[in-house]
Amino acid sequence: MANKTAPDSTRRSERSRRAIFDAALALVGEVGYDKLTIEGIASRAGVGKQTIYRWWPSKAAVLLDAFTAGAEADYETGLPDTGDLAADLKFVLRATADEFNDPAFQAPYRALAVAGANDEELSRTFVARLLEPGIRVYTDRIRAAQESGEVAAGIDPRMAAEMVLSPFSQRWLMRTGELTYDYVDTLVDLALSGLRPRG
């Protein structure tokens, strides 16, 4: 008689979790955050809504986990360091502009930004998981440029990173203008004009 092994509950749980993440990300793009529901996510994912409630307390929590899944791995390698800070920042910010202009990225990010405005805990978690690691890799790259003499010694690398990233984020979030390569290049050049050593 053939040996029958019990179903792998860990694998099944991971499949369900992945299906829930995919469903949440797809639905928020289709119906918007206001119409996104646990019931809708469960139906799309092919799971019972109690499965979702067993793991998450709200649709915001589901969406946050779905959107930030794998984010830590994305930041592990840091920013490129070719020895040319301007070129490296432009390269990464151009790629970031492409991502921010992708509707599949925009929908969950904007939804979480709106939800976070009214939910301090959600906002803090979003910052800790996604924004802080992003700021940190820029800070590390600017600090390396400072050590090589590209950035003035008295500059705070964290503040310098925020000088680059904040206008980018503000322009996108408030829709004050398009995120174009020309905009990114100008932003980097303007920021670095105030960061380079004098004399």
C-alpha positions, -999 to +999 in steps of 0.1 A: +000+000+000+014+034-010+024+057+018+000+087+020+015+118+034-006+144+052-011+177+032+016+203+040-004+229+059+025+254+057+026+252+019-012+255+018-011+285+041+015+302+019-005+295-012-036+311+004-016+341+016-002+347-018-036+344-034-050+369-008-021+393-016-027+390-053-064+395-049-060+426-027-036+443-050-057+435-081-090+446-065-077+479-051-068+488-087-101+478-100-126+491-075-105+516-054-098+515-017-133+526-005-150+497-023-124+472-014-138+446+011-126+416+030-154+397+014-143+408-021-107+398-014-118+364+000-140+357-031-112+367-055-086+346-036-109+316-033-107+315+005-132+320+033-132+354+048-125+339+082-092+328+068-084+364+062-096+376+096-075+349+112-044+366+098-054+403+095-077+426+114-087+448+085-085+454+047-058+480+054-037+454+071-041+430+043-032+456+017-002+468+037+012+433+039+005+426+003+021+458-009+052+455+013+058+418+009+094+414-002+103+450+003+132+442+026+149+421+000+146+450-025+167+472-003+194+447+007+218+456-021+215+493-016+219+519-043+245+515-070+279+531-063+298+538-095+317+567-080+294+592-096+267+602-071+246+622-096+246+594-121+236+569-095+208+589-081+194+597-115+195+561-125+176+549-094+151+578-094+143+573-131+135+536-123+115+548-093+095+572-115+087+544-139+074+524-109+054+552-095+038+558-129+027+522-131-011+520-123-005+486-106+019+504-081-001+536-078-034+521-066-022+504-035+003+530-026-022+558-028-048+537-009-023+532+019-014+568+020-050+578+024-058+551+049-026+560+069-037+597+071-065+585+094-048+556+111-016+564+130-006+528+136-010+519+099+010+549+089+039+541+113+040+505+101+040+516+064+069+541+072+088+514+091+085+488+064+088+508+032+098+544+036+125+541+062+144+514+044+142+535+012+155+566+030+182+545+046+197+532+013+198+568-001+214+580+032+240+553+030+249+562-006+251+599+002+273+591+032+296+570+009+298+600-014+306+622+015+335+599+025+348+601-010+346+639-011+316+643-035+294+657-007+305+684+018+317+671+052+292+691+072+261+678+055+237+655+073+233+625+049+198+617+062+187+653+056+203+652+022+184+621+013+151+637+023+160+667+002+160+645-028+131+621-020+106+645-005+100+667-035+097+635-056+071+620-033+052+653-029+049+658-067+036+623-071+012+622-041-003+656-047-002+654-085+015+688-088+033+676-120+044+646-139+073+624-128+095+625-158+132+618-164+138+655-170+122+663-136+142+636-118+175+648-134+168+684-125+159+675-090+191+656-085+212+684-100+195+710-079+199+690-047+236+682-053+243+719-061+238+725-024+255+694-012+289+695-030+320+709-012+326+746-017+358+760-031 
